[in-house]
Amino acid sequence: MPRQSRPFLRKQTKSWYCSIGGRQISLGKNREAAFEKFHSLMADRDQLAGEMTTLDELTQCYLDWCQANRKPGTYKLHRHYLKTFIGHVGRRLRPGQLRVHHVTRWLETLTTINSTSQNDAIQKVQRMLNWSVEQGYLNRNPIAGMAKPRRKRRDVFYTPEQWEQIREHARPPFDDFLDFLYCTGCRPKEARTIEARFILNDMVIFPTDESKGEIEPRVIYLVPKAKTILDRLAAKHPSGPVFINSRGNPWTKDSIKCRLDRISGKVGFRCIAYGARHSWATNALTSGGVDPISAAHLMGHRDPTMVARVYSHIAKNPDFLRKQALNAVSPTA
């Protein structure tokens, strides 16, 4: 019968330890506190699980899984944040020792990122810990209830006059890319990854495994102008992305941002790729007579919740609300 674990003193370090499952767990230097922690560990399986591995080990396991089961971009982003997190808290810290203040102090070192990126950073750590719970490495996430900084809203949209100014400074082939965004309302990433094989008549269909969320196929419905652009570009580029720059390379997130930053300096207001998508939605809901449910599906959302949240600024437009009030009653009212 195996001998029951109990605290022991290591004379070299003058610290108390216990051995559980082949691992030695530090209990501290104070004898009374060490025995109290030992009995607490033996009575609390959640706490014990958190002392049996390190955050570094969990992170490595999670990243291996992420690399095998998620897209390269997703894996790269998780690896970036988790690597800096482990570098800050140290490779020996155990989940049972993790506290909210560890994460808060880590965020304070990321001085070049805004509140949205800080929100993303916390999400990556929490996702790793939630995955560890799902896989049975941990019994609970020690920072499950941590509050995150508010994400910045990207509800930038342009009036028709502003859009004309942007287009005036967009040189080929970038003008095709902007026109496509503006008349379809699709996500910039969707536009820059469209290939000829996705085009079917007046639709672009991303298969489930290549759509956002990988839950169902993403369909972009093409109005005549958008279809004309794609038909022309697909004929020139039958394989790979159809939207390419003047050097023959696909547009990237950074290259698009650089172009729009230069245009921003010329027009005197902020230009972002998502502004075209938000402008499409605003026009559809206010001038185009498109209902929120249809707008949500055309934009690739599964329900109108996101549309209602992001485009809440529409509810502050008195002229629009007056028109909606009249539409809500019969023409003879």
ABEGO torsion letter per residue (X at the ends): XBBBBBBBBBAAAGBBBBBBGGBBBBAEABAAAAAAAAAAAAABAAAAAAAABBAAAAAAAAAAAAAAABBAAAAAAAAAAAAAAAAAAEAABBAAABBAAAAAAAAAABAABBAAAAAAAAAAAAAAAAAAAAAGABABBAAAABBBBBBBBAABBBBAAAAAAAAAABBOAAAAAAAAAAAAGBBAAAAAABBAAABBEABBBBBAAABBGGABBBBBBBBAAAAAAAAAAAAABABEBABBBAAGBBBBAAAAAAAAAAAAAAAGBBBBAAAAAAAAAAAAAAAAGBBAAAAAAAAGBABAAAAAAAAAAAAABAAAAAAAAAAABBAAX
